[in-house]
Each structure stands twice: as C-alpha cells, then as structure tokens.
Amino acid sequence: YLKWVDQRRAEFSEEAFLKEQMDRWQQSHDKWEAQVAADKAKGASANRREPQKPDGSIRTWSVPGRSPSDAASCYNGMFGVFKGLHIKGVAFHQGFNNAMMNTSCKPKFYRTLMKLMVEGWREDFDDPHLPVAVIGLCAGGQAQTRLNFEEMGLSTAAYIRESQRLGLADVNDPEHTEFIPAYDQKIPQLHTKKKKELGLRTARWALKTVYGNDEIVWETAKLESCEVDSDTIVLTFDKAVRPDDFGSEIEGFSIADESGVFTMADAVAVETKDKAMQYRQVVVSSPLVKQPTAVRYAWARSPMGNLKVNGIPWQPLHSFRTDQIDFAPEVTHMDPDGPAKNSEAIKLLKSQAAAALQTRLNAKAGDRDGQ
C-alpha cells in the first residue's frame, strides 16, 4: 500500500491535475449552457445551478500522501499528538467509507488493520492492556424488512462489522477489549445521530469493566456451537438471548444450503425446563431450504434482528454468520482489473439476492392462495 502511495506521489503533477479540473469543468459548463438554452426554447424556467469554475487551488484530499484517507494521516493529525500521555482507554467509532459497495470494501484487510491499530495504540501509550472498545458500524440507509430481506442482506456493512469484531478478537485480550454492537440504533444516514445512545452504551462498558463499578449492568454473549439437525440448524449461545419484550417473534436470521444463497428464515427459542439453558438455544429453518449448511444473523447495513443478551434492551446480540463466503474479490489498490472483477461479482450477488427474495415472496403468496 505504501509503495502504491509513493508511486502516486511521484507521478502526481499539479499542472496536469489543474488542467484536468479545468477540462472537466468546461465539459460540465458546456452541458449546462446547452440545458439552459433548451429550457429557454421550451419556455421552461428550470433553475439550473451553474457549475463552479475551479479557482486554481488544490485540496489536500486530492494530493497523494496528503489526503486524510492516506495511511497515518488522521492518526498523526488527531490522535498521535497524545502519544506518551497516560490515558484510561479508547472508544473507537468509524464512519461508513470502508463499507461502500465497491473496491473500498476490504473486510480481510480491515480485520488485519483493526488488530494492528489496537496494538499500535498500546505501544504508543506504553500500556500492553490498554482498554479498547470498538463501537460497531452504525446502521443507515434503507432498513431491512420482510419485503426486501434478501436484497438488503447483500451488505458490505455486515462484513465490516464482522471485521471490526474479529480484528479486535485477534488481539487476544478479551478482558480489556470489547465490541459494542450499534446496528439497532437506526438512522437513515451515513453517520449515526444517536451518539447519546451509543455514548451511554459505551459508558456502561467503561464503568463496569474499566472502572470496576459492579452496580452497572453490562453483559455480552457469543455463539458456542452451530449444529445441523435434519432441515434445521440449532444455535447454542453462552448466555441467554431473547427479545427484550419476551413476546415478540425472533427475527433477523437467514439460512442457506450449499449454494450459498441466503433466504429469510424462521427462528424459535428451544423450550426447556433446565434454567441454565433457558433462551440459550435457537432453532433456525426455512421451508425453502431442505439441507441447510449455514445461518446469518442481523446481516445487513440496517438489519432486522431483535435478540438481546439476557433480554437487556441496550445489549443487542452482535451480528454473525457461520459461513466463510467472501463478499466479492478483495482487490488491491494496484490491480488495474480490480474494479471490473468487483463489479461483476457484485452484479451476480445482486441477481441471486433478487431471485431469492422473489422465490420466497412467491412461495408465501402461494401458501395464502392455498388456504
């Protein structure tokens, strides 16, 4: 990556960049003038905004090696200035740019960077067990529903959330690290506006685990096992997981067979008289999947999913999957064919998701007609 940045810096020409800007502006301005003339000829009064002419300045965003998105730029300018000071811990929350549905989405690369970032912080602040919480990628955009479930389940955001959680787990210090799910705080924008809610959630973690306040409630749960049982999959968790109102149906699960195409699934809690196992097992199934191999939960950018750890409202169960299917080819910055490979893979996934959605909706309509 750094070699790629150095190459771009060496090839960058201010003169060529400014000329390209002017050429692009001239094209858009010519188009604007033609549209205005066409409006006048039709007697229309469309209020078209004139393209702004470049003023000859170059923003740092456009200069290789100086952009805030380049390696270490944000860290050196915002976080690294505190290097060497004593801090109690770190709460990290990131925006959406790494989860765009294009070549910028690199879950495996992100997972590696997450681990290295935490290790780098601990080295900089001379604290091998510096507490770190990662607030999961927030929900946004169109919410997942029963009418769009499969299409919304085609999600780069879910892969990045997974990479945040697994990258943190790769640090191998569970006592001093925490992944805090945030997908239940839904706002249809890139960045969450529910910062108060997520701040309170993070404060609970810090007060309980970092400051040792035992009066604060904070619990997490993880998947212990996933077993195929005939045409169902049985999930076992290390803690009770259930909707916080007891009465709601469990939602947010999808299921797939060897094809790897996921469809919305039914999910029910296993009833038991063993108090130690109450609400710790969930059975997932679908009449459309006879030989299931994998499940996913809360797997969308703004997902369905209502399981809470011990039913605690502010403790949503993190999204997860039991398959190992890559989203799309994880191309490098230097692969000239990368965008084309990525685009073709996404096009196929979209068509599969659309077909799965239509199949389920058709089956549901057929069930109604047969009643």
N, C-alpha and C positions, 0 to 999 in steps of 0.2 A: 504493500500500500504506500509506504513512504517513498519507495523508488518511483512509483506512479506519480506521486505529488511532485517529486523533484523533477521528473521529466516534463510535467505540465508547466512547472515554473520556468524551466529552461526554454520551453517552446513559446511561452507567453510573450506577446508583443502588444504594448499599449496602443501603438499606432494601428495595428491590424484590428484590435478589439474595438477601438473608437470608430474605425471605418465600417466595421460590421454593424455596429449600433446605428450609424447614420443610414446605411443601406436598408436596414430593417425598418427604420423609422420612415424613410422615403417611400418604401413599398406600402406601409400601412397608411401613410398620409395620402398617397395617390388613390388608394382604395376608398379612403374616407371622402375625398373630394368627389369621386365618381358616385358614391352613395348619396351625398348631399345634392349633387346635380340631378340624380334620378328622382329624389324626393321632390325637388322643385318642379320638375317636369310633370309629376303626378299631382302637383298641388298639395302635397303632404307636408306636414310640419314636424317631422321626426326630429327630436333633439339629440343629434349625434355628437358625441364628445370628440373633439379634435385631438389626435394623438400628440402627446407632448414631445417636443423636439429635445434630443439629448443636449445637455449643457457642457459636455466635454469632460465631466468628472467620471471617475471610476470608483465604484463602491468596493469595499474590501471583499464583499461576498463574491465578486467576480474575479478576484486575483488568486490564482492557485497558491496555496501555502499561507494565505492570509485570511481566508474565509473562516467564520466561526464554526463551520461544519468540518473543517480540516482537523487532522489529528492534533490533540492537545490544546487547540486554540481556546475553547471555552474553559478548560481546566486552568490554564495559565492565567487567563484574564479574570476569572471569577472565584475559583476555589483554591488554586495553588498558592494564592497570596497569603493564606492562613497556615501554610506548611510550617511545621515545627511547633505550633501552639498546642496547648492541651485542650482537647475537645471531648465531650462526653459520648458523642456518637453521631451518626449520619442518617438522615432520612432522604432517600433519593426518589424523585418522581420525574418521568420524562414525557415529552410530548409525543406526537404521532409520526414524525418523519421517517422513522425506521420501519414503520408498518404500512407504508404505501404499497399498493398492488403493482409493483414494478421491480426493477432490479435493485432498488434501495433496500428491499426486504431480504435480509440475510440472517435467518434465525441461528444457524450454526456459528457464524462469525460473531453475532451479537452475544451468544452464550459465552463464547471464549472471552470477549471483551468485558462482559459483566464480571467474571471471575477475576480477571487481571485488574480491573478498576478497583475492586474492593481490596485486593492485595496491595495495590499501589497506594491507596489511602492509608492503609495500616502501616506501610513502610514510611510514608511521608510524616505521619503523626506519631511514629515510634510507639505504636500500640498494636501488638500482634492479635489482640482480640477486640479491636475497636468495634463497638456495636453498630451494625448497619441494617437498616430496614429499607426495602425496595417496595414502593407503592406501585402496584401493578398498573399497566397501561389502562387508562380510563376508557370507559365506553363512549361511543359517539356515533353520529350518523343515524341511519335508519335502524330502528330496533328490530330484533328478530321476533317473529310471531309464528303462529301455526300456519299462516298463509304464505310465508316466504322462508320457512325454516331452513330448507336445504340450500337455497341460494345465499342466504345470509351466513350460513355455516361455512361457506367458502371464504375464509378470513385470514388475511396476513396478521391481523392484530392478535389473534389467538396464538399464533406461533411465536410472536414476540413476547407475549405474556409468559408463555412456557419457557422461553429462553431466559427471561428475567429470573424466573423461579429456579430453573435448573442451574443457571450460571451462579446464582447465589448458593445453591446447594453444593456446587462443585468446590466452593471454598472450604467445605468440610468443617464447619464450625457452627452447628445448628444452635448452640446455646447463645451465640452472640449475633446471629443473623436471622432475619425474618422477611418473608414475602407477604405483603399485605394486599389481598385482592381488592379491586376498586370497581370491577365491572358492573356492580349492582347500582352504582350511582350514575344514572343515565342522563346525559345532556347531549343533544344532537349537534355537537361542535367538536373541533379538534382537541381543544383543551378543556378539562373539567372546570365548571364553575362551582362545583360543590367542594371547594377547598376546605371549607369549615368542617364538613362531614368527614372528609378524609384526614384532616388535621387532627380531629378528635380521635379518630380510629388509630392513627399513628401514636398519638399521645398515650392512649391506653397501653399500647405495646411498650413504649418507653417507660412509663410509670411502673408497669408491672415487672418487666424483665430487666431494665437497666437500673432503675432506682429502687427496685425491691418493694414496691407498695403492694402488699398482699390483699388490700381491700379492693383493688382494681380487678375486674374480670377480663381476662384475655386467654383465649384458647385457640389452638389450631388443630387441624385433622389432616390425615394423609391416607391414601389408598394402601391397604395392606395386601390385598390379593384380588385377582380377576380370574374367574373360572367359568369356562363354557359348560353349560348344563343343558344338553339337548338343543332346543331352539332359543335358549335364553343365555344371558351372561349374568353371573352373580358377582357383585362387588362387595368387598368387605373393607370397612374403614376402622382405624384405630380409636375413633371416637364416634359418638352418636351424631348423625347428620340428618336433619329433617327441616321442613318448612317451619318458620317461626310461629305460625298460627295453628299448627297441628293438623287442621282440616284440609288444607289445600292438596291437590294432586301434585306429585313430584314432576317437575318439568325441566327441560334443558338437555335431555340426553338424546344422542343419536347412535345408530348402530350400523354395522357394515359386515358383509361377508368377505370372501377372498377377493372380490372385485375392487374393494377399497372405496366403493361409493357409499356414502353415509346417507341414511334417511332418518327422519324424526322417529323416536322410539317411545314406547310406554315404559314407565318405571314405577315400581311399587316397593315399599319397605317390607322386609321379611318380618312377619309376626312371630314373636317368641315370648315364652314365659321367663326366659333367662334374662334377668335385669341387666346383667353385664353385657348382653348382646342386643339390647333394645335399640332400634334405629341405627344399628351398625352395618346392616346388610341391605342392599338394594338389588332387585332383580330387574334387568333391562331386556326388552324384547320388542319385536315388530312382526306383524303378520306377513310383511313383505320380505323378511329376512329369515330363511329357514335354517341356515347354517352360519350363525354369526361367528365372527372372529375378533371383533374389536368394538369398543364404545368410545364416545367422546362426551364431555360434559361442559356446558357453558362455552361452547366452541364457536364464537362469533365475535365480531367487534363490539356489538351491543347485544349480548346474548340473553336468551331465556335461561333460567337457572335459579331455583329458589331454595336450595339446600343451605342450611346454616349449621355451623358447628354447635352441637348441643342446643340448637334452636335459638341461639343468641342473635338478635337482629343485626348487630354490627360485625358479625363474624361469618361472612359468606364462605362456603367451601370453594377453594381455588379451582379454576378450570383445569381440566386434564384430559388426556387421551391414552389409550392403551395400544395404539398402533405406532408404527415408525415410518409412516409415509411422509416424504418430503412434500412441501407445498409446491415448489417449482425448482428448476435448476438454479442453484445458488452461484450465479456467475460472478466473476471478479471484475474489478474496475478496468482491467486491461484486456478483457475478452471482447474483440470487436463484434462478435456474433452473439454476445450475451443478451442484449435486448430482444433480439429475434427469437432466441431459444426460450426466453422467459415469457414472451408474448404468446408463443404457440402453446406452451404448457398451460398458461392461464386460460387461454381460449378453450382448450379441451376440458379443463376442470369446470369452467362455467357451463359448458354444454352438458356435462354429466350431472351437475347440480340441478340445472333446469329440468332435465329429464327425470331425475329422482323426485323432484317436487311434483311434477305433473303426474307421475305414476302414483304417488301417494294420494294426491287430491282426487284423481280419477277413481282410485280404489275406494276412497271414502264416499264419493258420490254414488258409486255402485252399491255400497253397503246400505246407503239410505234408500236407494230405489228398490232394493230387495226386501225392505222391511214392510 
